[in-house]
Amino acid sequence: MRIVRCECRRLPFDRLLPRARANDWDLAALIRETGCGAQCGLCRPYLRRMLATGETVFHEILTEALPDGAARP
């Protein structure tokens, strides 16, 4: 398994990372500026890790805990 992009926006992580670094974006700014993570939200854990580590290819399913009763956007 290789997870390499936001499926909703079809934007690869290896193209998002340089933009995020060049503009000093945090996760909220990346979502706002690209739309990635704003639809189904499944790429958010990958975007978060990408920003923290520089990884752009993932081989495991990442999830993020949601508060009790919260729904994905």
PDB file of N, CA, C and O in Angstrom:
ATOM      1  N   MET A   1       0.839  -1.172   0.000  1.00  0.00           N
ATOM      2  CA  MET A   1       0.000   0.000   0.000  1.00  0.00           C
ATOM      3  C   MET A   1       0.889   1.242   0.000  1.00  0.00           C
ATOM      4  O   MET A   1       1.854   1.342   0.757  1.00  0.00           O
ATOM      5  N   ARG A   2       0.534   2.179  -0.869  1.00  0.00           N
ATOM      6  CA  ARG A   2       1.240   3.466  -0.926  1.00  0.00           C
ATOM      7  C   ARG A   2       0.195   4.568  -0.918  1.00  0.00           C
ATOM      8  O   ARG A   2      -0.664   4.628  -1.798  1.00  0.00           O
ATOM      9  N   ILE A   3       0.273   5.423   0.060  1.00  0.00           N
ATOM     10  CA  ILE A   3      -0.626   6.570   0.150  1.00  0.00           C
ATOM     11  C   ILE A   3       0.227   7.795  -0.148  1.00  0.00           C
ATOM     12  O   ILE A   3       1.139   8.131   0.606  1.00  0.00           O
ATOM     13  N   VAL A   4      -0.085   8.457  -1.262  1.00  0.00           N
ATOM     14  CA  VAL A   4       0.804   9.521  -1.743  1.00  0.00           C
ATOM     15  C   VAL A   4       0.100  10.839  -2.058  1.00  0.00           C
ATOM     16  O   VAL A   4       0.741  11.786  -2.513  1.00  0.00           O
ATOM     17  N   ARG A   5      -1.225  10.910  -1.821  1.00  0.00           N
ATOM     18  CA  ARG A   5      -1.913  12.143  -2.190  1.00  0.00           C
ATOM     19  C   ARG A   5      -3.239  12.295  -1.453  1.00  0.00           C
ATOM     20  O   ARG A   5      -3.765  11.352  -0.862  1.00  0.00           O
ATOM     21  N   CYS A   6      -3.749  13.501  -1.513  1.00  0.00           N
ATOM     22  CA  CYS A   6      -5.118  13.789  -1.098  1.00  0.00           C
ATOM     23  C   CYS A   6      -6.007  13.300  -2.241  1.00  0.00           C
ATOM     24  O   CYS A   6      -5.914  13.796  -3.364  1.00  0.00           O
ATOM     25  N   GLU A   7      -6.859  12.335  -1.952  1.00  0.00           N
ATOM     26  CA  GLU A   7      -7.696  11.759  -3.009  1.00  0.00           C
ATOM     27  C   GLU A   7      -8.779  12.729  -3.492  1.00  0.00           C
ATOM     28  O   GLU A   7      -9.085  12.764  -4.684  1.00  0.00           O
ATOM     29  N   CYS A   8      -9.349  13.501  -2.598  1.00  0.00           N
ATOM     30  CA  CYS A   8     -10.425  14.420  -2.993  1.00  0.00           C
ATOM     31  C   CYS A   8      -9.932  15.494  -3.965  1.00  0.00           C
ATOM     32  O   CYS A   8     -10.598  15.806  -4.953  1.00  0.00           O
ATOM     33  N   ARG A   9      -8.768  16.047  -3.673  1.00  0.00           N
ATOM     34  CA  ARG A   9      -8.215  17.116  -4.514  1.00  0.00           C
ATOM     35  C   ARG A   9      -7.207  16.592  -5.534  1.00  0.00           C
ATOM     36  O   ARG A   9      -6.777  17.325  -6.424  1.00  0.00           O
ATOM     37  N   ARG A  10      -6.835  15.321  -5.398  1.00  0.00           N
ATOM     38  CA  ARG A  10      -5.861  14.669  -6.288  1.00  0.00           C
ATOM     39  C   ARG A  10      -4.515  15.402  -6.307  1.00  0.00           C
ATOM     40  O   ARG A  10      -3.853  15.472  -7.342  1.00  0.00           O
ATOM     41  N   LEU A  11      -4.124  15.940  -5.164  1.00  0.00           N
ATOM     42  CA  LEU A  11      -2.843  16.639  -5.055  1.00  0.00           C
ATOM     43  C   LEU A  11      -1.852  15.759  -4.311  1.00  0.00           C
ATOM     44  O   LEU A  11      -2.110  15.359  -3.176  1.00  0.00           O
ATOM     45  N   PRO A  12      -0.714  15.450  -4.941  1.00  0.00           N
ATOM     46  CA  PRO A  12       0.285  14.597  -4.291  1.00  0.00           C
ATOM     47  C   PRO A  12       1.007  15.328  -3.159  1.00  0.00           C
ATOM     48  O   PRO A  12       1.283  16.526  -3.236  1.00  0.00           O
ATOM     49  N   PHE A  13       1.299  14.568  -2.116  1.00  0.00           N
ATOM     50  CA  PHE A  13       1.991  15.133  -0.956  1.00  0.00           C
ATOM     51  C   PHE A  13       3.354  15.707  -1.343  1.00  0.00           C
ATOM     52  O   PHE A  13       3.787  16.707  -0.772  1.00  0.00           O
ATOM     53  N   ASP A  14       4.036  15.078  -2.315  1.00  0.00           N
ATOM     54  CA  ASP A  14       5.368  15.581  -2.681  1.00  0.00           C
ATOM     55  C   ASP A  14       5.306  16.925  -3.412  1.00  0.00           C
ATOM     56  O   ASP A  14       6.335  17.582  -3.568  1.00  0.00           O
ATOM     57  N   ARG A  15       4.136  17.340  -3.857  1.00  0.00           N
ATOM     58  CA  ARG A  15       3.966  18.689  -4.411  1.00  0.00           C
ATOM     59  C   ARG A  15       3.475  19.667  -3.352  1.00  0.00           C
ATOM     60  O   ARG A  15       3.732  20.868  -3.437  1.00  0.00           O
ATOM     61  N   LEU A  16       2.765  19.145  -2.354  1.00  0.00           N
ATOM     62  CA  LEU A  16       2.254  20.001  -1.284  1.00  0.00           C
ATOM     63  C   LEU A  16       3.346  20.419  -0.306  1.00  0.00           C
ATOM     64  O   LEU A  16       3.358  21.556   0.165  1.00  0.00           O
ATOM     65  N   LEU A  17       4.263  19.505   0.000  1.00  0.00           N
ATOM     66  CA  LEU A  17       5.284  19.788   1.005  1.00  0.00           C
ATOM     67  C   LEU A  17       6.141  21.003   0.652  1.00  0.00           C
ATOM     68  O   LEU A  17       6.321  21.869   1.507  1.00  0.00           O
ATOM     69  N   PRO A  18       6.680  21.109  -0.568  1.00  0.00           N
ATOM     70  CA  PRO A  18       7.482  22.302  -0.884  1.00  0.00           C
ATOM     71  C   PRO A  18       6.686  23.606  -0.766  1.00  0.00           C
ATOM     72  O   PRO A  18       7.220  24.621  -0.317  1.00  0.00           O
ATOM     73  N   ARG A  19       5.426  23.578  -1.163  1.00  0.00           N
ATOM     74  CA  ARG A  19       4.582  24.779  -1.041  1.00  0.00           C
ATOM     75  C   ARG A  19       4.376  25.143   0.419  1.00  0.00           C
ATOM     76  O   ARG A  19       4.454  26.311   0.798  1.00  0.00           O
ATOM     77  N   ALA A  20       4.112  24.129   1.234  1.00  0.00           N
ATOM     78  CA  ALA A  20       3.885  24.375   2.659  1.00  0.00           C
ATOM     79  C   ALA A  20       5.137  24.944   3.314  1.00  0.00           C
ATOM     80  O   ALA A  20       5.058  25.877   4.113  1.00  0.00           O
ATOM     81  N   ARG A  21       6.282  24.384   2.976  1.00  0.00           N
ATOM     82  CA  ARG A  21       7.539  24.865   3.570  1.00  0.00           C
ATOM     83  C   ARG A  21       7.883  26.268   3.083  1.00  0.00           C
ATOM     84  O   ARG A  21       8.312  27.111   3.871  1.00  0.00           O
ATOM     85  N   ALA A  22       7.696  26.521   1.792  1.00  0.00           N
ATOM     86  CA  ALA A  22       8.025  27.837   1.229  1.00  0.00           C
ATOM     87  C   ALA A  22       7.164  28.946   1.834  1.00  0.00           C
ATOM     88  O   ALA A  22       7.602  30.088   1.965  1.00  0.00           O
ATOM     89  N   ASN A  23       5.933  28.588   2.200  1.00  0.00           N
ATOM     90  CA  ASN A  23       5.002  29.582   2.739  1.00  0.00           C
ATOM     91  C   ASN A  23       4.845  29.499   4.254  1.00  0.00           C
ATOM     92  O   ASN A  23       4.051  30.234   4.843  1.00  0.00           O
ATOM     93  N   ASP A  24       5.604  28.601   4.882  1.00  0.00           N
ATOM     94  CA  ASP A  24       5.559  28.410   6.335  1.00  0.00           C
ATOM     95  C   ASP A  24       4.140  28.117   6.821  1.00  0.00           C
ATOM     96  O   ASP A  24       3.680  28.678   7.815  1.00  0.00           O
ATOM     97  N   TRP A  25       3.449  27.214   6.090  1.00  0.00           N
ATOM     98  CA  TRP A  25       2.083  26.863   6.445  1.00  0.00           C
ATOM     99  C   TRP A  25       2.051  25.846   7.564  1.00  0.00           C
ATOM    100  O   TRP A  25       2.869  24.927   7.598  1.00  0.00           O
ATOM    101  N   ASP A  26       1.105  26.004   8.482  1.00  0.00           N
ATOM    102  CA  ASP A  26       0.761  24.948   9.418  1.00  0.00           C
ATOM    103  C   ASP A  26      -0.385  24.161   8.778  1.00  0.00           C
ATOM    104  O   ASP A  26      -0.765  24.438   7.641  1.00  0.00           O
ATOM    105  N   LEU A  27      -0.931  23.189   9.497  1.00  0.00           N
ATOM    106  CA  LEU A  27      -1.987  22.360   8.914  1.00  0.00           C
ATOM    107  C   LEU A  27      -3.196  23.196   8.514  1.00  0.00           C
ATOM    108  O   LEU A  27      -3.747  23.000   7.431  1.00  0.00           O
ATOM    109  N   ALA A  28      -3.614  24.112   9.361  1.00  0.00           N
ATOM    110  CA  ALA A  28      -4.787  24.937   9.049  1.00  0.00           C
ATOM    111  C   ALA A  28      -4.570  25.755   7.776  1.00  0.00           C
ATOM    112  O   ALA A  28      -5.477  25.872   6.952  1.00  0.00           O
ATOM    113  N   ALA A  29      -3.387  26.313   7.614  1.00  0.00           N
ATOM    114  CA  ALA A  29      -3.087  27.101   6.414  1.00  0.00           C
ATOM    115  C   ALA A  29      -3.046  26.212   5.178  1.00  0.00           C
ATOM    116  O   ALA A  29      -3.535  26.605   4.118  1.00  0.00           O
ATOM    117  N   LEU A  30      -2.475  25.030   5.300  1.00  0.00           N
ATOM    118  CA  LEU A  30      -2.420  24.096   4.172  1.00  0.00           C
ATOM    119  C   LEU A  30      -3.825  23.721   3.720  1.00  0.00           C
ATOM    120  O   LEU A  30      -4.109  23.694   2.523  1.00  0.00           O
ATOM    121  N   ILE A  31      -4.697  23.434   4.667  1.00  0.00           N
ATOM    122  CA  ILE A  31      -6.086  23.101   4.342  1.00  0.00           C
ATOM    123  C   ILE A  31      -6.768  24.292   3.674  1.00  0.00           C
ATOM    124  O   ILE A  31      -7.437  24.135   2.652  1.00  0.00           O
ATOM    125  N   ARG A  32      -6.603  25.460   4.239  1.00  0.00           N
ATOM    126  CA  ARG A  32      -7.246  26.674   3.706  1.00  0.00           C
ATOM    127  C   ARG A  32      -6.759  26.999   2.292  1.00  0.00           C
ATOM    128  O   ARG A  32      -7.564  27.331   1.422  1.00  0.00           O
ATOM    129  N   GLU A  33      -5.462  26.905   2.062  1.00  0.00           N
ATOM    130  CA  GLU A  33      -4.882  27.329   0.788  1.00  0.00           C
ATOM    131  C   GLU A  33      -5.020  26.304  -0.332  1.00  0.00           C
ATOM    132  O   GLU A  33      -5.067  26.680  -1.503  1.00  0.00           O
ATOM    133  N   THR A  34      -5.087  25.013   0.005  1.00  0.00           N
ATOM    134  CA  THR A  34      -5.129  23.982  -1.035  1.00  0.00           C
ATOM    135  C   THR A  34      -6.454  23.236  -1.112  1.00  0.00           C
ATOM    136  O   THR A  34      -6.763  22.620  -2.133  1.00  0.00           O
ATOM    137  N   GLY A  35      -7.231  23.287  -0.048  1.00  0.00           N
ATOM    138  CA  GLY A  35      -8.468  22.510   0.004  1.00  0.00           C
ATOM    139  C   GLY A  35      -8.249  21.079   0.443  1.00  0.00           C
ATOM    140  O   GLY A  35      -9.214  20.364   0.712  1.00  0.00           O
ATOM    141  N   CYS A  36      -7.001  20.645   0.523  1.00  0.00           N
ATOM    142  CA  CYS A  36      -6.710  19.286   0.990  1.00  0.00           C
ATOM    143  C   CYS A  36      -7.084  19.185   2.462  1.00  0.00           C
ATOM    144  O   CYS A  36      -6.753  20.061   3.261  1.00  0.00           O
ATOM    145  N   GLY A  37      -7.776  18.108   2.808  1.00  0.00           N
ATOM    146  CA  GLY A  37      -8.202  17.910   4.185  1.00  0.00           C
ATOM    147  C   GLY A  37      -9.521  18.575   4.519  1.00  0.00           C
ATOM    148  O   GLY A  37     -10.034  18.403   5.625  1.00  0.00           O
ATOM    149  N   ALA A  38     -10.082  19.332   3.584  1.00  0.00           N
ATOM    150  CA  ALA A  38     -11.318  20.069   3.852  1.00  0.00           C
ATOM    151  C   ALA A  38     -12.570  19.306   3.446  1.00  0.00           C
ATOM    152  O   ALA A  38     -13.675  19.686   3.832  1.00  0.00           O
ATOM    153  N   GLN A  39     -12.416  18.241   2.679  1.00  0.00           N
ATOM    154  CA  GLN A  39     -13.597  17.508   2.227  1.00  0.00           C
ATOM    155  C   GLN A  39     -13.816  16.282   3.105  1.00  0.00           C
ATOM    156  O   GLN A  39     -14.473  16.397   4.140  1.00  0.00           O
ATOM    157  N   CYS A  40     -13.305  15.137   2.746  1.00  0.00           N
ATOM    158  CA  CYS A  40     -13.544  13.928   3.547  1.00  0.00           C
ATOM    159  C   CYS A  40     -12.692  13.904   4.808  1.00  0.00           C
ATOM    160  O   CYS A  40     -13.069  13.265   5.790  1.00  0.00           O
ATOM    161  N   GLY A  41     -11.549  14.588   4.800  1.00  0.00           N
ATOM    162  CA  GLY A  41     -10.694  14.664   5.978  1.00  0.00           C
ATOM    163  C   GLY A  41      -9.764  13.490   6.192  1.00  0.00           C
ATOM    164  O   GLY A  41      -8.970  13.504   7.132  1.00  0.00           O
ATOM    165  N   LEU A  42      -9.838  12.474   5.345  1.00  0.00           N
ATOM    166  CA  LEU A  42      -9.002  11.291   5.554  1.00  0.00           C
ATOM    167  C   LEU A  42      -7.518  11.563   5.363  1.00  0.00           C
ATOM    168  O   LEU A  42      -6.691  10.818   5.889  1.00  0.00           O
ATOM    169  N   CYS A  43      -7.157  12.602   4.630  1.00  0.00           N
ATOM    170  CA  CYS A  43      -5.735  12.895   4.429  1.00  0.00           C
ATOM    171  C   CYS A  43      -5.136  13.740   5.550  1.00  0.00           C
ATOM    172  O   CYS A  43      -3.921  13.930   5.588  1.00  0.00           O
ATOM    173  N   ARG A  44      -5.947  14.243   6.449  1.00  0.00           N
ATOM    174  CA  ARG A  44      -5.424  15.115   7.507  1.00  0.00           C
ATOM    175  C   ARG A  44      -4.300  14.487   8.328  1.00  0.00           C
ATOM    176  O   ARG A  44      -3.296  15.155   8.575  1.00  0.00           O
ATOM    177  N   PRO A  45      -4.426  13.228   8.762  1.00  0.00           N
ATOM    178  CA  PRO A  45      -3.307  12.650   9.524  1.00  0.00           C
ATOM    179  C   PRO A  45      -2.018  12.581   8.697  1.00  0.00           C
ATOM    180  O   PRO A  45      -0.922  12.733   9.236  1.00  0.00           O
ATOM    181  N   TYR A  46      -2.155  12.352   7.396  1.00  0.00           N
ATOM    182  CA  TYR A  46      -0.983  12.287   6.517  1.00  0.00           C
ATOM    183  C   TYR A  46      -0.391  13.684   6.326  1.00  0.00           C
ATOM    184  O   TYR A  46       0.829  13.849   6.330  1.00  0.00           O
ATOM    185  N   LEU A  47      -1.243  14.674   6.160  1.00  0.00           N
ATOM    186  CA  LEU A  47      -0.764  16.050   6.032  1.00  0.00           C
ATOM    187  C   LEU A  47      -0.050  16.484   7.306  1.00  0.00           C
ATOM    188  O   LEU A  47       0.997  17.129   7.253  1.00  0.00           O
ATOM    189  N   ARG A  48      -0.624  16.124   8.447  1.00  0.00           N
ATOM    190  CA  ARG A  48      -0.013  16.488   9.731  1.00  0.00           C
ATOM    191  C   ARG A  48       1.372  15.864   9.854  1.00  0.00           C
ATOM    192  O   ARG A  48       2.332  16.536  10.233  1.00  0.00           O
ATOM    193  N   ARG A  49       1.472  14.568   9.530  1.00  0.00           N
ATOM    194  CA  ARG A  49       2.775  13.900   9.625  1.00  0.00           C
ATOM    195  C   ARG A  49       3.742  14.444   8.583  1.00  0.00           C
ATOM    196  O   ARG A  49       4.928  14.613   8.868  1.00  0.00           O
ATOM    197  N   MET A  50       3.248  14.721   7.378  1.00  0.00           N
ATOM    198  CA  MET A  50       4.097  15.290   6.334  1.00  0.00           C
ATOM    199  C   MET A  50       4.732  16.587   6.812  1.00  0.00           C
ATOM    200  O   MET A  50       5.934  16.794   6.641  1.00  0.00           O
ATOM    201  N   LEU A  51       3.936  17.454   7.405  1.00  0.00           N
ATOM    202  CA  LEU A  51       4.461  18.729   7.890  1.00  0.00           C
ATOM    203  C   LEU A  51       5.465  18.535   9.022  1.00  0.00           C
ATOM    204  O   LEU A  51       6.427  19.294   9.136  1.00  0.00           O
ATOM    205  N   ALA A  52       5.245  17.526   9.855  1.00  0.00           N
ATOM    206  CA  ALA A  52       6.121  17.295  11.005  1.00  0.00           C
ATOM    207  C   ALA A  52       7.420  16.599  10.634  1.00  0.00           C
ATOM    208  O   ALA A  52       8.464  16.875  11.226  1.00  0.00           O
ATOM    209  N   THR A  53       7.363  15.684   9.640  1.00  0.00           N
ATOM    210  CA  THR A  53       8.521  14.826   9.367  1.00  0.00           C
ATOM    211  C   THR A  53       9.116  14.991   7.978  1.00  0.00           C
ATOM    212  O   THR A  53      10.262  14.603   7.749  1.00  0.00           O
ATOM    213  N   GLY A  54       8.358  15.559   7.048  1.00  0.00           N
ATOM    214  CA  GLY A  54       8.824  15.642   5.668  1.00  0.00           C
ATOM    215  C   GLY A  54       8.500  14.406   4.845  1.00  0.00           C
ATOM    216  O   GLY A  54       8.838  14.349   3.663  1.00  0.00           O
ATOM    217  N   GLU A  55       7.854  13.420   5.446  1.00  0.00           N
ATOM    218  CA  GLU A  55       7.458  12.218   4.691  1.00  0.00           C
ATOM    219  C   GLU A  55       6.389  12.590   3.667  1.00  0.00           C
ATOM    220  O   GLU A  55       5.517  13.414   3.941  1.00  0.00           O
ATOM    221  N   THR A  56       6.463  11.979   2.489  1.00  0.00           N
ATOM    222  CA  THR A  56       5.435  12.206   1.473  1.00  0.00           C
ATOM    223  C   THR A  56       4.869  10.904   0.923  1.00  0.00           C
ATOM    224  O   THR A  56       3.947  10.926   0.108  1.00  0.00           O
ATOM    225  N   VAL A  57       5.408   9.780   1.355  1.00  0.00           N
ATOM    226  CA  VAL A  57       4.902   8.461   0.974  1.00  0.00           C
ATOM    227  C   VAL A  57       4.642   7.696   2.259  1.00  0.00           C
ATOM    228  O   VAL A  57       5.512   7.602   3.126  1.00  0.00           O
ATOM    229  N   PHE A  58       3.444   7.153   2.375  1.00  0.00           N
ATOM    230  CA  PHE A  58       3.049   6.448   3.590  1.00  0.00           C
ATOM    231  C   PHE A  58       2.648   5.024   3.234  1.00  0.00           C
ATOM    232  O   PHE A  58       2.017   4.775   2.208  1.00  0.00           O
ATOM    233  N   HIS A  59       3.030   4.098   4.106  1.00  0.00           N
ATOM    234  CA  HIS A  59       2.768   2.681   3.853  1.00  0.00           C
ATOM    235  C   HIS A  59       1.835   2.075   4.886  1.00  0.00           C
ATOM    236  O   HIS A  59       1.631   0.861   4.912  1.00  0.00           O
ATOM    237  N   GLU A  60       1.270   2.918   5.735  1.00  0.00           N
ATOM    238  CA  GLU A  60       0.319   2.429   6.722  1.00  0.00           C
ATOM    239  C   GLU A  60      -0.849   3.403   6.799  1.00  0.00           C
ATOM    240  O   GLU A  60      -0.728   4.573   6.437  1.00  0.00           O
ATOM    241  N   ILE A  61      -1.972   2.900   7.272  1.00  0.00           N
ATOM    242  CA  ILE A  61      -3.150   3.736   7.418  1.00  0.00           C
ATOM    243  C   ILE A  61      -3.007   4.538   8.703  1.00  0.00           C
ATOM    244  O   ILE A  61      -2.803   3.977   9.780  1.00  0.00           O
ATOM    245  N   LEU A  62      -3.114   5.839   8.581  1.00  0.00           N
ATOM    246  CA  LEU A  62      -3.071   6.731   9.737  1.00  0.00           C
ATOM    247  C   LEU A  62      -4.481   7.228  10.014  1.00  0.00           C
ATOM    248  O   LEU A  62      -5.258   7.476   9.092  1.00  0.00           O
ATOM    249  N   THR A  63      -4.795   7.366  11.268  1.00  0.00           N
ATOM    250  CA  THR A  63      -6.084   7.934  11.658  1.00  0.00           C
ATOM    251  C   THR A  63      -5.832   8.997  12.701  1.00  0.00           C
ATOM    252  O   THR A  63      -4.775   9.030  13.332  1.00  0.00           O
ATOM    253  N   GLU A  64      -6.794   9.852  12.875  1.00  0.00           N
ATOM    254  CA  GLU A  64      -6.695  10.822  13.956  1.00  0.00           C
ATOM    255  C   GLU A  64      -7.911  10.658  14.835  1.00  0.00           C
ATOM    256  O   GLU A  64      -9.027  10.466  14.351  1.00  0.00           O
ATOM    257  N   ALA A  65      -7.687  10.735  16.109  1.00  0.00           N
ATOM    258  CA  ALA A  65      -8.787  10.595  17.055  1.00  0.00           C
ATOM    259  C   ALA A  65      -9.694  11.814  16.958  1.00  0.00           C
ATOM    260  O   ALA A  65      -9.226  12.949  16.869  1.00  0.00           O
ATOM    261  N   LEU A  66     -10.979  11.562  16.975  1.00  0.00           N
ATOM    262  CA  LEU A  66     -11.963  12.637  16.970  1.00  0.00           C
ATOM    263  C   LEU A  66     -12.579  12.730  18.360  1.00  0.00           C
ATOM    264  O   LEU A  66     -12.724  11.709  19.033  1.00  0.00           O
ATOM    265  N   PRO A  67     -12.938  13.912  18.800  1.00  0.00           N
ATOM    266  CA  PRO A  67     -13.613  14.039  20.094  1.00  0.00           C
ATOM    267  C   PRO A  67     -14.898  13.221  20.104  1.00  0.00           C
ATOM    268  O   PRO A  67     -15.503  13.004  19.054  1.00  0.00           O
ATOM    269  N   ASP A  68     -15.314  12.772  21.268  1.00  0.00           N
ATOM    270  CA  ASP A  68     -16.551  11.989  21.381  1.00  0.00           C
ATOM    271  C   ASP A  68     -17.704  12.716  20.710  1.00  0.00           C
ATOM    272  O   ASP A  68     -17.932  13.902  20.947  1.00  0.00           O
ATOM    273  N   GLY A  69     -18.423  11.991  19.873  1.00  0.00           N
ATOM    274  CA  GLY A  69     -19.585  12.545  19.207  1.00  0.00           C
ATOM    275  C   GLY A  69     -19.278  13.368  17.967  1.00  0.00           C
ATOM    276  O   GLY A  69     -20.199  13.791  17.269  1.00  0.00           O
ATOM    277  N   ALA A  70     -18.012  13.602  17.679  1.00  0.00           N
ATOM    278  CA  ALA A  70     -17.654  14.412  16.514  1.00  0.00           C
ATOM    279  C   ALA A  70     -17.714  13.571  15.249  1.00  0.00           C
ATOM    280  O   ALA A  70     -17.464  12.366  15.277  1.00  0.00           O
ATOM    281  N   ALA A  71     -18.044  14.210  14.157  1.00  0.00           N
ATOM    282  CA  ALA A  71     -18.081  13.546  12.856  1.00  0.00           C
ATOM    283  C   ALA A  71     -16.999  14.135  11.976  1.00  0.00           C
ATOM    284  O   ALA A  71     -16.590  15.282  12.161  1.00  0.00           O
ATOM    285  N   ARG A  72     -16.537  13.349  11.021  1.00  0.00           N
ATOM    286  CA  ARG A  72     -15.565  13.859  10.053  1.00  0.00           C
ATOM    287  C   ARG A  72     -16.225  14.955   9.234  1.00  0.00           C
ATOM    288  O   ARG A  72     -17.426  14.912   8.970  1.00  0.00           O
ATOM    289  N   PRO A  73     -15.422  15.946   8.833  1.00  0.00           N
ATOM    290  CA  PRO A  73     -15.988  17.034   8.009  1.00  0.00           C
ATOM    291  C   PRO A  73     -16.472  16.512   6.678  1.00  0.00           C
ATOM    292  O   PRO A  73     -16.975  17.280   5.860  1.00  0.00           O
TER     293      PRO A  73
END
